[in-house]
Amino acid sequence: MQICVVGVGYWGPNLVRNFLFQDVVGSVYVCDTDQKRLSAIQKTFPMVKVEQQYERILENKEIDAIVVATPVSTHYMLAKKALLHGKHLLLEKPMTSNAVEAEELIEIAKERGLTLMVDHTFIYTSAVEKIKEIVSSGTMGEITYFDSTRINLGLFQHDTNVAWDLAPHDLSIMLHLIPYRPIAVMATGIDHLQNGLEDMVYMTLFFKENMIAHFSLSWVSPVKVRRTMIGCTKKMIVYDDMLNDEKIKVYDKGIDVGSKEQMEHALIQYRIGDAYSPALENREALSVEAAHFISCIQEGGTPITSGEHGLWVVKILEAVEQSIAECRKVYL
């Protein structure tokens, strides 16, 4: 299989390295308009083939798939051309700048029988895979809340707000773990630099089911936090991605609600049991994701982070922007 990575700025070199290490990949091409970047990537990986002109990549019939790792504003144009030229596609997140563009890409891929996958890398980590396994086992009960904090000092983006920059990680995790979809969004945010891009955003997602999700996002925090709490009717999970060991802890804690008559008298039983941290496999998520992309192409399977998965992330982010602008709840 021949694969081309388009864009080798921050994330692209990681993609190049992981596709080079896939046994079924014969050659990796790299396309970037910046010759300095091409020279640097070829110095690091002498076996790659470099090209500045995207059109030549599209016309190269030996190339089976294209991986787009460029700014989100360019995703739609590059992705549409790739699909129309019969190339399978892996798109960096967020998938597109708006839902209309994402829906069109999904339709083109379906019509042409092509694999369309979105690079939501966290889904392929052993930590999230383990959480999915635990939640799906039924031992946790029903999910009642998803509470995520992703804050740090910087890195300010010049073309997008903190929600579009940081929220895709946790939204994709939530969508992966929860079998239902939100019906509404309420968000608030503030733009300290007065440049039209919020650097702090608080998002709340509402569901028909007895569940709620909340996300705290910031570029102006004195500390870096990457923590998610998942509350269920039987047990609870805390996922702290900043920890090297014990990233996941499962707590046998919660509340037991009695009869309606007991509830009227505020008789609630608190349950405090054991806590444990499951063992996690030591592996690179991006390598797992690259292998999954190739497998979907070869076997015709549906990617875990499919175009539809990426579309939901974009839909929610659009609703967040609208909610902040109009100071109201926005229905999906």
Helices and strands as residue ranges (DSSP letters): E 2-6, H 12-20, E 27-31, H 35-44, E 49-51, H 54-59, E 65-68, G 72-74, H 75-84, E 88-92, H 99-112, E 116-119, G 121-124, H 126-136, E 143-153, H 162-177, E 184-190, E 200-206, E 212-218, E 220-232, E 236-240, E 248-257, H 260-264, E 268-276, H 285-299, H 307-326, E 330-331
